[in-house]
Amino acid sequence: GGPPSVLSIRERAAVVHRITAKRLDTLVPRMMRETGFDMWIVSCNEDNLDPVFETMIPYENWNPITQILVFFDPGPAKGVERLNVSRTDTQGLFKNVWDAAAFDAKKGEGQWEALGRVVRERDPKRIGLNEGEVQWAAGGLTAVLKKRIVEAVGPKYAARLQSAEPLVTLWAETLLDEEVEIMERAAALSRSIIADMFSSKVV
């Protein structure tokens, strides 16, 4: 009953977290296997976020300095690992695998060293990076970050780096039923607002 309403910030954050978790749980494993990647590295900077990165983190999140998310698929028998190699609080969506506090205290490895360790420990065969020419969402990786990734993983794994454009395209174009429903509700709200504007008397 009545026109649709706009959710509060807190309610929006809860909806985004729930949908993002479901997307990560259900879509990423299927899409990585469909496109043949057993590892996917998403990296960007605080003031220049990768468009894909922004769809994988909590709503209104603070993303300090360099961001590195890693997905690793050990095979259908196990779920895809979701790893966070940064200072960002992903609120349980990714597992933290870098101890930034230890690094700050000069007692631990650096961020890029942690990425290198993560890659070597898992020995991926085909690693996707967000660089591409056709789909706008696939080109989020900067030249500097690509250079640092190559240096961090070393020559053996650098040779296994490929454009993740097919994977990014699937991720960007696929919507859950819940997302379609939300878009339909947003459209209904817009129509309601426009109708109210035109029905109002102009003095």
HUUR-V871934 format. One record per backbone hydrogen bond with DSSP energy under -0.5 kcal/mol. CO is the residue of the C=O (numbers start at 1). NH is the residue of the N-H. If there is no record, write none. Layout:
CO | NH
CO | NH
This chain:
8 | 12
9 | 13
10 | 14
11 | 15
12 | 16
13 | 17
14 | 18
15 | 19
16 | 20
17 | 21
18 | 22
19 | 23
20 | 24
21 | 25
22 | 26
23 | 27
23 | 28
26 | 30
27 | 31
28 | 32
29 | 33
30 | 34
31 | 35
32 | 36
32 | 37
38 | 73
39 | 128
40 | 42
40 | 71
41 | 43
41 | 130
42 | 69
44 | 67
45 | 48
48 | 45
50 | 54
52 | 55
53 | 56
58 | 61
61 | 63
62 | 64
67 | 44
68 | 85
69 | 42
70 | 83
71 | 40
72 | 74
72 | 81
75 | 78
81 | 72
81 | 83
82 | 95
83 | 70
83 | 85
84 | 97
84 | 98
88 | 90
90 | 93
95 | 84
98 | 100
99 | 103
100 | 104
101 | 105
102 | 107
102 | 108
103 | 106
110 | 114
111 | 115
112 | 116
113 | 117
114 | 118
115 | 119
116 | 120
117 | 121
118 | 122
119 | 123
119 | 124
126 | 38
126 | 39
126 | 128
127 | 162
128 | 41
129 | 131
129 | 164
130 | 141
135 | 138
136 | 139
137 | 140
142 | 146
143 | 147
144 | 148
145 | 149
146 | 150
147 | 151
148 | 152
149 | 153
150 | 154
153 | 157
154 | 158
155 | 159
157 | 160
158 | 161
160 | 127
162 | 129
164 | 168
165 | 169
166 | 170
167 | 171
168 | 172
169 | 173
170 | 174
176 | 180
177 | 181
178 | 182
179 | 183
180 | 184
181 | 185
182 | 186
183 | 187
184 | 188
185 | 189
186 | 190
187 | 191
188 | 192
189 | 193
190 | 194
191 | 195
192 | 196
193 | 197
194 | 198
195 | 199
196 | 200
201 | 203
